[in-house]
Amino acid sequence: MTLVISSFYIIILFYTLITIIAGQNYWKLHSATEKLPSDNREQIIWCTVSNEEQQKCQNFAMAIERDKIRVGYDYFKINCHQAFSKDECMVLLDEEKVTLTSLDAGQVFVGGRYHSLIPIAQEIAEGNVDFHYSVAVIRINTLPEVNHVRHLRGKKACFAGVGTMAGWVIPIHTLMNEGSMEIIDCNNHVKTATEFFGPSCAVNSLTDKYNPIGDNSDKLCHICTGKVPGGKCTDSDPYAGFEGAFRCLLEAGEIAFLKHTTVDEQTATIEFAGVSKDTFQLLCKDGTRRPLSDYKVCNWGVVPGNAIVATSALAYETRRKYQKFLQRVAEVYGNFPNNGSYGVGDNTQYDNRDNTQYDNRDNTQYDNRDNRDRENYDQYGNRIRYKRQNFDNYDSRNQNNPRNDVQDPYRNNDDNYNRNQDNRDPFNRDTARDPFVRDPYNINKNQYGVNVDPYSTDLNYNRGDDVYRDNRIPNNTRDNYNPYNRPNISYYETFNIFESTPKYGSHANLLFEDTTRNFAALSDNQQTFSGFLGDSLEIIMGIRQCPVDHMTLCVTSDPELEKCVKMRTALKAQLVRPEMRCEKAHSHINCMQKIQVGSADVVVLDASDVYTAGLNFGLIPFISEIYNLGEPEYYVVAVAKEEDPSTELTYLRGKNTCHGGINFAAGWVYPLAYLLSNGWIRPYGCNSIRAAAEYFSKSCIPGALSTEYNTGVPYDNLCDLCHGASFRYCRRDASEDYYGHTGAFRCLVEGGGHVAFVKHTTVMENTGGQRREWWARDNLMDDFELLCPDATRAEVQDYKKCNLGKVKSNAIVTRGGDLYKEIEINAFINLFMYSQTYYGRKTTDEFSFSMFSSQPPFTDLIFQDATQQLKVIEPNERYYSTYLGKDYMRARRIVDCHAGATQLRFPVFMILLSLTVICFQSAMR
């Protein structure tokens, strides 16, 4: 029995040991694969544009990591992403791949206007200054011939970069208004500057953004010195930025457009240590010279300080958090006069609390509390009454609402953002403070005003973390909040957010301007590019001014009017000038009349309408459409169904025919000219409409019943196949379903037609699934054939061998003759060329606009859907008969024997008058 009990206990012990061992192995296994705690820090991805900026950003990130900077209870983590340029940074910000970057005021406009970026904070310089001046700098005793800014024509200029406010926008705007700089291109101020200046350096003048149609001259890159492939005349060029523009002035240029601080900053660097700022002077707008120190009275304009921008998709609370973070960064990393290593206990130079040079609290020069024996007056001449006063966290008096007022626990009355002493903004921006611009995490404060977690002891800002402490310091002397109260024993390197050179190389203003001392949070009404720029926006828009105010496009139907309005909106979004307007007329002839009298400016016409416009209204074509032939022309073809072999081009008597419109080149003039010239149709004198009505059984010829196009007897059978309802029936515009080339083809498919006269691309545009409409979705190209003049048939693709002739493509016309204005025509050309650059793509969706596509079920609205691009007609070809060519003019004379009669009336009259005068003189003798 005892043996059994003993065996039982042994078994229990054995299983217990196995269970313990298995449990230990289980926890070892699972502890090794246990998921690490997630990083809950607020991540900011900073966009940099150079190796030097990237290095500084990484040091910034390490400092934030080391010192565990936070706002309220939120810790921050900095990541750095290097882009090629600020333009790429804007794109990355818009795509939310990066978080923040700093932009020049001119770049803020581009970022806000085209990338939906918003400024959330502004860089503040010494003395709470949030702006700088744009100045023109020259070397002393140079340019003696320049007595006015207009005399700068042909000079070698150095610009900080196209688009920068002080280094491009203000100088170009000033020269446009005061320097006789002629506007060459309404939509490209680079071209205007290129024509005015001599060989210069303006980086980015050849980039897509400032060279959208690719025809900029490289004149503004001639003296740039970039050696890296692809780097010349870009942000990588040594002459890029204000620092680069100063270097350009030293080495190659005659004048540089800089900020008023640039010369002082650069001559203080090691690279330009041998250059004296006294060798430079300012060129004023009136042509006089002044020393650099007179920038307040000799400048070209005032520029807002750089802004920190983010995507507009950023949440309201996150914006506030970033603003507080930037201000904390300036407080922690921006209060050192230089960078380097210093002793922890050596507080005589860097401890602001004991240094009267940098600490306003102990400096009697800046703190009126220690200077009360002196009478002080405010800006309006009123004497300041001294009494017990309270100061906010920037030492600003706020007597009505004390800093620690229990009735204002959220510190709505802190005057943190009032940067101008007199509350007036030089840019007339609405600077009313937002009552919510405050720290929402203002819960617990230490003795230095830092919001802290009362349960945490890890609070070391740029003063050495525990890993940097010297263990020889007794515990009772350690002070987490003030590492300066220690013996001068241990050293560590600090980080200065506003230092660039020489620590990171020879380039200044990395990440931020080196002159920056703080960041000002922007209120909600300033967090747009227009709210931030204020009056500066007028200058930015001023360099986009155009001598022609607007251009009115004439259309003939409601669908065309709707497309015109969409086009106008799209062009306005891209700031394309002149402004486009829309005018609806009841016909193309009515459009011609409107253009002649000035109530419209342009209209897109078929070749035959170009003939009418030139002959009767003095209009001229100046832009033509290009299809798939590479030239402004197309083939006229006759199309029939493959299943209808009895239809031949040489014998169409009694057939049903489909035409794009009366007097259309492809739909009327060429087919009738072929049939008449070959004797297939009786001409009936000059009455081609009667000839067609007698020869064809039924037709659809939109406009055949209109008195504007048919002044004779109306023939109803010419509209029997048309499909339009009510007043739209047989109308010569898009309201008739069978109007135009695609309408004529549709008439062939579903309307009972035997043959359709169209352009050579029409069948390919409407078969093989190219259109989704029910009438076209089942059509295959092989279902149709071309009718050749020799009575044979050919495949649709063989249009070059089987056609009725080649005719000029549609063209845009405007006023000619005595009403011809070259400046107007050039502005119109400019608008259409930029329009096709931005909106000439063939693909479209509900969020975009395409010039060369039409909203179903309509086709060929304004422009032909087959259009691939627009081409400017040479000036010597802008007379209607010259543009149309001899073949068309011959065909037109066959169809209309009165063709050209109007232009012959004047010469015949002159001949008769001359003969009369001669006879009269003979009789007098």
Residue pairs with C-beta under 8 A, 6 or more apart in sequence:
39 77
40 75
41 74
41 75
41 76
41 77
42 74
42 75
42 76
42 77
42 321
42 325
43 76
43 77
43 78
43 79
43 99
44 76
44 77
44 78
44 79
44 99
44 100
44 322
44 325
45 78
45 79
45 80
45 81
45 97
45 98
45 99
45 100
46 57
46 60
46 78
46 79
46 80
46 81
46 98
46 99
46 100
46 101
46 511
47 81
47 82
47 83
47 89
47 92
47 93
47 98
47 100
47 101
48 54
48 56
48 57
48 80
48 81
48 82
48 83
48 101
48 511
49 82
49 83
49 84
49 85
49 86
49 88
49 89
49 235
50 82
50 235
50 236
50 507
50 510
51 82
52 500
52 504
52 505
52 507
52 510
53 82
53 504
53 510
53 511
54 80
54 82
55 504
56 500
56 504
56 510
56 511
57 78
57 80
57 511
58 80
59 495
60 78
60 80
60 333
60 495
60 497
60 511
61 77
61 78
61 79
61 80
62 495
63 69
63 333
63 462
63 495
64 76
64 77
64 78
64 329
65 77
65 78
66 465
67 332
67 460
67 461
67 462
67 463
67 465
68 75
68 458
68 459
68 460
68 465
69 75
69 76
69 325
69 328
69 329
69 332
69 461
70 76
71 321
71 324
71 325
71 328
71 439
71 441
71 451
72 324
72 439
72 440
72 441
72 442
72 443
72 451
73 441
73 453
74 321
74 441
76 325
81 92
81 97
81 98
83 89
83 92
83 98
84 234
84 235
84 236
85 204
85 234
85 235
86 101
86 103
86 104
86 107
86 235
87 110
87 204
87 207
87 209
89 98
89 101
90 103
90 107
90 110
90 111
90 114
90 115
90 117
91 115
92 98
93 99
93 100
93 101
93 111
93 115
93 117
93 309
93 310
93 311
94 115
94 116
94 117
94 311
96 311
96 313
99 310
99 322
100 308
100 309
100 310
100 322
101 308
101 309
102 123
102 306
102 307
102 308
102 309
102 511
102 512
103 111
103 117
103 119
103 306
103 307
103 309
104 163
104 164
104 165
104 166
104 306
105 165
105 166
105 303
105 304
105 305
105 306
105 307
105 532
105 533
105 536
106 163
106 164
106 165
106 168
106 169
106 540
107 163
107 164
108 117
108 119
108 304
108 307
108 309
108 529
108 532
108 533
109 529
109 533
109 537
109 540
110 163
110 209
111 117
111 309
111 529
112 118
112 119
112 309
112 528
112 529
112 530
112 532
113 529
113 575
116 311
116 312
116 313
117 309
117 310
117 311
117 312
117 529
118 309
118 310
118 311
118 312
118 314
118 319
118 527
118 528
118 529
119 307
119 308
119 309
119 522
119 526
119 527
119 528
119 529
119 532
120 307
120 308
120 309
120 310
120 314
120 319
120 322
120 323
120 521
120 522
120 527
121 307
121 308
121 322
121 323
121 326
121 327
121 519
121 520
121 521
121 522
122 130
122 304
122 305
122 306
122 307
122 308
122 519
122 520
122 522
122 532
123 130
123 305
123 306
123 307
123 308
123 512
123 513
123 516
123 518
123 519
124 130
124 305
124 419
124 516
124 517
124 518
124 519
124 520
125 132
125 305
125 513
125 515
125 516
125 517
126 515
126 517
128 419
128 420
128 421
128 518
129 305
129 419
130 304
130 305
130 419
130 420
130 520
131 302
131 303
131 304
131 305
131 426
131 427
132 166
132 259
132 260
132 261
132 302
132 303
132 305
133 166
133 259
133 260
133 295
133 296
133 299
133 300
133 301
133 302
133 303
134 165
134 166
134 167
134 170
134 171
134 257
134 258
134 259
134 260
134 299
134 300
134 301
134 302
134 303
135 166
135 257
135 258
135 259
135 260
135 282
135 295
135 298
135 299
135 300
136 171
136 255
136 256
136 257
136 258
136 282
136 283
136 284
136 300
137 246
137 249
137 255
137 256
137 257
137 258
137 262
137 263
137 280
137 281
137 282
137 283
137 292
138 249
138 254
138 255
138 256
138 280
138 281
138 282
138 283
138 289
139 249
139 279
139 280
139 281
140 278
140 279
140 280
140 281
142 254
143 155
143 254
143 255
143 283
145 151
146 152
146 155
146 283
146 287
147 287
148 179
148 286
148 287
149 174
149 175
149 178
149 179
149 283
149 285
149 287
150 175
150 178
150 179
150 180
151 287
152 175
152 179
152 196
152 197
152 255
153 179
153 180
153 196
153 197
154 197
154 198
155 197
155 198
155 254
155 255
156 197
156 198
156 199
156 200
156 223
156 252
156 253
156 254
156 255
157 197
157 198
157 200
157 201
157 202
157 253
157 254
157 255
157 256
157 257
158 200
158 201
158 223
158 239
158 244
158 245
158 246
158 248
158 249
158 252
158 253
158 255
158 256
158 257
159 167
159 168
159 171
159 200
159 201
159 202
159 203
159 220
159 245
159 256
159 257
160 166
160 167
160 168
160 240
160 241
160 242
160 244
160 245
160 257
160 258
161 167
161 168
161 202
161 203
161 204
161 235
161 240
161 241
162 168
162 190
162 202
162 203
162 204
162 205
162 207
162 210
162 220
163 169
163 204
163 209
163 210
164 242
165 303
165 304
165 536
165 540
166 242
166 257
166 258
166 259
166 301
166 303
167 242
167 245
167 257
167 258
167 259
168 202
168 257
169 539
169 540
169 543
170 257
170 300
170 301
170 303
170 539
171 257
171 300
172 181
172 189
172 192
172 193
172 543
173 301
173 539
173 542
173 543
174 285
174 300
174 301
175 181
175 196
176 183
176 192
176 542
176 543
176 545
177 542
178 285
179 196
181 192
181 193
181 196
182 192
182 195
182 196
183 192
183 545
183 546
183 547
184 191
184 192
184 194
184 195
185 191
185 192
185 830
186 544
186 545
186 546
186 547
186 548
186 577
186 578
186 827
186 830
186 831
187 212
187 544
187 575
187 576
187 577
187 830
187 831
187 834
188 210
188 211
188 212
188 213
188 216
189 543
189 544
190 202
190 205
190 210
190 211
190 216
190 220
191 216
191 217
193 200
193 202
193 220
194 205
194 216
194 217
194 219
194 220
197 219
197 220
198 219
199 219
199 222
199 223
200 219
200 220
200 222
200 223
200 253
201 220
201 221
201 222
201 223
201 224
201 225
201 233
201 237
201 239
201 245
201 248
201 252
201 253
202 220
202 221
202 233
203 221
203 224
203 233
203 234
203 235
203 237
203 239
203 240
203 244
204 210
204 233
204 234
204 235
205 211
205 216
205 220
205 221
205 233
206 216
206 218
206 221
206 233
207 234
210 216
212 834
212 837
212 838
213 833
213 834
213 837
218 233
220 233
221 232
221 233
223 239
223 248
223 252
223 253
224 232
224 233
224 237
224 239
224 248
225 232
225 237
225 238
225 239
225 251
225 252
226 232
226 233
226 234
226 236
226 237
226 238
226 239
228 236
230 236
231 237
234 240
235 241
237 244
238 244
238 247
239 245
239 247
239 248
241 509
242 258
242 259
242 262
242 509
243 262
243 265
243 266
243 507
243 508
243 509
245 253
245 256
245 257
245 258
245 262
246 256
246 258
246 262
246 263
246 266
246 272
247 266
248 256
249 255
249 256
249 280
250 272
250 275
255 283
257 300
259 303
260 292
260 295
260 299
261 515
263 277
263 280
263 292
264 277
264 292
265 508
265 514
265 515
266 272
266 275
266 508
267 273
267 275
267 276
267 277
269 501
269 502
269 506
269 508
270 501
270 502
270 506
271 501
271 506
277 292
280 292
281 289
281 290
281 291
281 292
282 289
282 290
282 291
282 292
282 294
282 295
282 298
282 299
283 289
283 298
284 290
284 297
284 298
285 300
288 298
290 297
290 298
301 539
302 426
302 427
302 536
303 536
304 427
304 532
304 533
304 534
304 536
305 513
305 516
306 512
306 513
306 516
307 522
307 532
308 322
308 326
308 519
310 319
310 322
314 322
317 440
319 527
320 436
320 437
320 440
320 521
323 437
323 519
323 521
323 522
324 439
324 521
326 519
326 521
327 416
327 518
327 519
327 521
329 497
329 519
330 497
330 516
330 517
330 518
330 519
332 461
332 462
333 462
333 494
333 495
333 496
333 497
334 496
334 497
334 498
334 516
334 517
334 518
335 352
335 358
336 350
336 494
336 496
336 499
337 350
337 358
338 496
338 499
339 493
339 494
339 495
339 496
339 499
339 503
340 493
340 494
341 491
341 492
341 493
341 494
342 349
342 350
342 491
342 494
343 488
343 489
343 490
343 491
344 463
344 464
344 470
344 483
344 484
344 486
344 487
344 488
344 489
344 490
344 491
344 492
345 484
345 485
345 486
345 487
345 488
345 489
346 488
347 353
347 354
347 484
347 485
348 354
348 355
349 355
350 484
351 484
352 358
352 359
353 359
353 361
353 362
353 484
354 362
355 362
356 362
356 363
356 364
357 363
360 366
360 367
360 395
361 367
361 395
362 370
364 370
364 371
366 395
367 395
368 376
368 384
369 389
372 386
375 383
376 383
376 384
377 383
377 384
378 384
379 421
379 422
387 399
389 397
389 399
390 397
390 398
390 399
390 402
390 403
390 404
390 405
391 397
391 398
391 403
392 398
392 403
392 411
392 413
392 414
392 415
392 416
393 403
393 411
393 414
393 416
393 449
394 414
394 415
394 416
396 414
396 415
396 418
398 413
398 414
398 415
400 413
401 407
401 408
401 412
401 413
403 411
403 414
405 413
409 442
410 438
410 440
410 442
411 438
411 439
411 442
412 435
412 438
414 438
415 433
416 437
416 520
416 521
417 431
417 433
417 437
417 520
417 521
417 522
417 523
418 431
418 433
419 520
420 426
420 431
423 431
425 431
425 534
427 533
427 534
427 535
427 536
428 534
428 535
429 526
429 531
429 532
429 533
429 534
429 535
430 525
430 526
430 531
431 523
431 526
432 523
432 525
433 523
434 523
434 524
434 525
437 521
437 523
439 451
441 451
442 451
443 451
444 451
444 452
444 453
444 454
445 451
445 452
446 452
446 459
446 481
447 481
448 481
448 482
450 459
450 461
452 459
457 480
458 466
458 480
459 480
459 481
460 466
460 480
460 483
462 494
462 495
463 482
463 483
463 484
464 483
464 490
464 492
468 490
468 492
469 478
469 490
470 486
470 489
470 490
472 489
473 486
473 487
473 489
473 490
477 485
477 486
478 486
479 485
479 486
497 511
497 512
498 512
498 513
498 514
498 515
498 516
498 517
499 514
500 507
500 508
500 509
500 510
500 514
501 507
501 508
501 514
504 510
508 514
522 532
525 531
526 532
529 537
530 537
533 540
544 575
544 577
545 577
546 577
546 578
546 827
547 823
547 827
548 577
548 578
548 823
548 824
548 827
548 828
549 578
549 579
550 578
550 579
550 580
550 581
551 578
551 579
551 580
551 581
551 601
551 602
551 827
551 828
551 831
552 580
552 581
552 582
552 583
552 599
552 600
552 601
552 602
553 564
553 567
553 580
553 581
553 582
553 583
553 600
553 601
553 602
553 603
553 862
554 583
554 584
554 585
554 591
554 594
554 595
554 600
554 601
554 602
554 603
555 561
555 563
555 564
555 582
555 583
555 584
555 585
555 591
555 603
555 862
556 584
556 585
556 586
556 587
556 588
556 590
556 591
556 732
556 733
556 734
557 584
557 733
557 734
557 735
558 584
558 735
559 734
559 735
559 854
559 855
559 858
559 861
560 584
560 733
560 734
560 861
560 862
561 582
561 584
562 855
563 854
563 855
563 861
563 862
564 580
564 582
564 862
565 582
566 849
567 580
567 835
567 839
567 849
567 851
567 862
568 579
568 580
568 581
568 582
569 849
570 838
570 839
570 849
571 580
571 831
571 834
571 835
571 838
571 839
572 579
572 580
574 834
574 838
576 831
576 834
576 835
576 838
577 827
577 830
577 831
578 827
578 828
578 831
580 831
583 591
583 594
583 599
583 600
585 591
585 593
585 594
585 600
587 706
587 708
587 732
587 733
588 603
588 605
588 609
588 732
589 612
589 708
589 709
590 708
591 600
591 603
592 603
592 609
592 612
592 613
592 616
592 617
592 619
592 813
593 617
594 600
595 601
595 602
595 603
595 613
595 617
595 619
595 813
595 814
595 815
596 617
596 618
596 619
596 815
596 819
598 815
601 814
601 815
601 824
601 828
602 812
602 813
602 814
602 828
603 613
603 812
603 813
604 625
604 810
604 811
604 812
604 862
604 863
605 613
605 621
605 810
605 811
605 812
605 813
606 660
606 661
606 664
606 665
606 810
607 665
607 807
607 808
607 809
607 810
607 811
607 884
607 888
608 663
608 664
608 665
608 668
608 669
608 892
609 663
610 619
610 621
610 808
610 811
610 813
610 880
610 883
610 884
611 880
611 881
611 884
611 888
611 892
611 899
612 663
613 619
613 813
613 880
614 620
614 621
614 813
614 816
614 879
614 880
614 881
615 880
615 900
615 902
615 903
616 902
618 815
618 816
618 817
618 818
618 819
619 813
619 814
619 815
619 816
619 880
620 813
620 814
620 815
620 816
620 817
620 820
620 878
620 879
620 880
621 811
621 812
621 813
621 873
621 878
621 880
621 883
622 811
622 812
622 813
622 814
622 825
622 828
622 829
622 872
622 873
622 878
623 811
623 812
623 828
623 829
623 832
623 870
623 871
623 872
623 873
624 632
624 808
624 809
624 810
624 811
624 812
624 870
624 871
624 873
624 883
625 632
625 809
625 810
625 811
625 863
625 864
625 867
625 869
625 870
625 871
626 632
626 809
626 867
626 868
626 869
626 870
626 871
627 634
627 759
627 761
627 809
627 864
627 866
627 867
627 868
628 761
628 866
628 868
632 808
632 809
632 811
632 871
632 873
633 806
633 807
633 808
633 809
634 666
634 759
634 760
634 761
634 806
634 807
634 809
635 759
635 760
635 799
635 800
635 803
635 804
635 805
635 806
635 807
636 665
636 666
636 670
636 671
636 757
636 758
636 759
636 760
636 803
636 804
636 805
636 806
636 807
637 757
637 758
637 759
637 760
637 762
637 786
637 787
637 799
637 802
637 803
637 804
638 649
638 671
638 755
638 756
638 757
638 786
638 787
638 804
639 745
639 748
639 755
639 756
639 757
639 758
639 762
639 763
639 784
639 785
639 786
639 787
639 796
640 647
640 748
640 754
640 755
640 756
640 784
640 785
640 786
640 787
640 793
641 647
641 748
641 754
641 783
641 784
641 785
642 782
642 783
642 784
642 785
643 783
644 754
647 655
647 754
647 755
647 787
648 787
648 791
649 674
649 755
649 787
649 788
649 789
649 791
650 678
650 680
650 789
650 791
651 680
652 675
652 680
652 695
652 696
652 754
652 755
653 680
653 695
653 696
654 696
654 697
655 696
655 697
655 754
655 755
656 696
656 697
656 698
656 699
656 721
656 752
656 753
656 754
656 755
657 696
657 698
657 699
657 700
657 753
657 754
657 755
657 756
657 757
658 699
658 700
658 721
658 738
658 743
658 744
658 745
658 747
658 748
658 751
658 753
658 755
658 756
658 757
659 667
659 668
659 671
659 699
659 700
659 701
659 702
659 744
659 756
659 757
660 666
660 667
660 668
660 702
660 739
660 740
660 741
660 743
660 744
660 757
660 758
661 667
661 668
661 701
661 702
661 703
661 732
661 739
661 740
662 668
662 689
662 701
662 702
662 703
662 704
662 706
662 709
662 710
662 732
663 669
663 703
663 709
665 807
665 808
665 888
666 741
666 757
666 758
666 759
666 807
667 701
667 741
667 744
667 757
667 758
668 701
668 757
668 895
669 888
669 891
669 892
669 895
670 757
670 804
670 805
670 807
670 891
671 757
671 804
672 681
672 688
672 691
672 692
672 894
672 895
673 890
673 891
673 892
673 894
673 895
674 680
674 789
674 804
674 805
675 681
675 695
676 683
676 688
676 691
676 894
676 895
677 894
680 695
681 691
681 692
681 694
681 695
682 691
682 694
682 695
683 691
684 690
684 691
684 694
685 897
686 896
686 897
686 898
687 712
688 895
688 896
689 704
689 710
689 712
689 715
689 718
690 712
690 713
690 715
692 699
692 701
692 715
692 718
693 715
693 717
693 718
696 717
696 718
697 717
698 717
698 720
698 721
698 752
699 717
699 718
699 719
699 720
699 721
699 753
700 718
700 719
700 720
700 721
700 722
700 723
700 730
700 738
700 743
700 744
700 747
700 751
700 753
701 718
701 719
701 730
702 719
702 722
702 724
702 730
702 731
702 732
702 733
702 736
702 738
702 739
702 743
703 709
703 710
703 730
703 731
703 732
704 710
704 714
704 715
704 718
704 719
704 730
705 714
705 716
705 718
705 719
705 730
706 731
706 732
709 732
719 729
719 730
721 738
721 747
721 751
721 752
721 753
722 729
722 730
722 736
722 737
722 738
722 747
723 736
723 737
723 738
723 747
723 751
724 730
724 731
724 735
724 736
724 737
724 738
728 735
728 736
729 736
730 736
731 739
732 739
733 739
734 740
734 858
734 859
734 860
734 861
736 743
737 743
737 746
738 744
738 746
738 747
738 751
740 859
740 860
741 758
741 759
741 762
741 859
741 860
741 864
742 758
742 762
742 765
742 766
742 859
742 860
742 865
743 859
744 753
744 756
744 757
744 758
744 762
745 756
745 758
745 762
745 763
745 766
746 766
746 775
746 776
747 753
747 756
748 754
748 755
748 756
748 784
749 775
749 776
749 779
750 775
755 787
756 762
757 804
759 866
760 799
760 803
761 866
762 866
763 781
763 784
763 796
764 770
764 781
764 796
765 771
765 865
765 866
766 776
766 779
767 776
767 779
767 780
767 781
767 783
767 784
768 779
768 780
768 781
769 777
770 776
771 777
771 856
772 856
773 856
773 857
781 796
781 797
784 796
785 793
785 794
785 795
785 796
786 793
786 794
786 795
786 796
786 798
786 799
786 802
786 803
787 793
787 802
788 794
788 801
788 802
789 802
789 804
792 802
793 802
794 801
794 802
805 887
805 891
806 887
807 887
807 888
808 883
808 884
808 885
808 888
809 864
810 863
810 864
810 867
811 873
811 883
812 828
812 832
812 870
814 824
814 825
814 828
815 821
815 824
816 878
816 879
829 872
832 870
833 870
833 872
835 851
836 851
836 852
836 869
836 870
839 848
839 849
839 850
839 851
840 850
840 851
840 852
840 869
840 870
841 848
841 850
842 850
842 852
842 853
843 850
843 853
844 850
844 853
851 862
851 863
851 867
852 863
852 864
852 865
852 866
852 867
852 868
853 865
854 860
854 861
854 865
855 861
859 865
873 883
876 882
877 883
881 889
881 900
889 899
889 900
892 899
893 899
893 900
